[in-house]
Amino acid sequence: MLVTGANGGVGAAAVEVAARLGASAVAVVRKAEHGELARARGAAAVIVDDGSGFHKRLPGGPVDVAIDCVGAPMFNGALRSLGVGGRLVAVGNVTGERVELNVGYVITYGLQITGSSGATRDDMAAVLALHAERPFDVPIHARLPLSAADRAQRLVAGGGLRGRVVLFPGMAAEPVA
C-alpha cells in the first residue's frame, strides 16, 4: 500500500496500522527528514517527493491500496500508483484545491475511489485490539491551548508536520510578546 503525507498524524497512523497488519507500506513525504518518522512507524520504503512523480518510482511496482492524506497536490500521483483494480481512499485535502480527474484512466484500470470521513464501531474495535497488543506511540508535533486554535490551523495549513497538533481546553495560554 501507499500513504501520502506519511509524516502527519493520520498518515503516520496509517503506516503503523498497515505494518502491524502485515502490509508493506510505501510512505510518501515531501522532505527527507520526515522519512525517519515514517520508517519508525514501520514503512517498508520512503519516497521523498512533492507530488509530481512518486508514482514512477514505486519499489516493487504498483500498489493495491493508496491512502491519500494530502489531497490535490498528491491525489493524481496516488491514483497512478495503483495497479489494476486498485483502491484509493481519500482522507485529507490540506490545500482545499479541486482535483482534475481523468475518468478514462479510472475506467481503464478498474479503479475505486472512496472518501473516508470516519470509522465504524468494528473498525475502532479492531484498532483498539491492536493498541491493546502493543500501544501506539502517537507522534505529537505541537500541544497548544484551545485559545490558540487559529495558530494550530496555520500550522496544519503550512504542512511539514511531524504528527498531530493537539489542542487542550484547560491549558494556559502562552504569554503574548
Stockholm file with secondary structure:
# STOCKHOLM 1.0

chainA/1-177         MLVTGANGGVGAAAVEVAARLGASAVAVVRKAEHGELARARGAAAVIVDDGSGFHKRLPGGPVDVAIDCVGAPMFNGALRSLGVGGRLVAVGNVTGERVELNVGYVITYGLQITGSSGATRDDMAAVLALHAERPFDVPIHARLPLSAADRAQRLVAGGGLRGRVVLFPGMAAEPVA
#=GR chainA/1-177 SS CEEETTTBHHHHHHHHHHHHTTCCCEEEESSGGGHHHHHHTTCSEEEECSSSSGGGSCTTSCEEEEEESSCHHHHHHHHHTEEEEEEEEECCCSSCCCCCCCHHHHHHHTCEEEECCCCCHHHHHHHHHHHHHSCCCCCEEEEEEGGGHHHHHHHHHHCCCSBEEEEETTSCCCCCC
#=GC SS_cons         CEEETTTBHHHHHHHHHHHHTTCCCEEEESSGGGHHHHHHTTCSEEEECSSSSGGGSCTTSCEEEEEESSCHHHHHHHHHTEEEEEEEEECCCSSCCCCCCCHHHHHHHTCEEEECCCCCHHHHHHHHHHHHHSCCCCCEEEEEEGGGHHHHHHHHHHCCCSBEEEEETTSCCCCCC
//
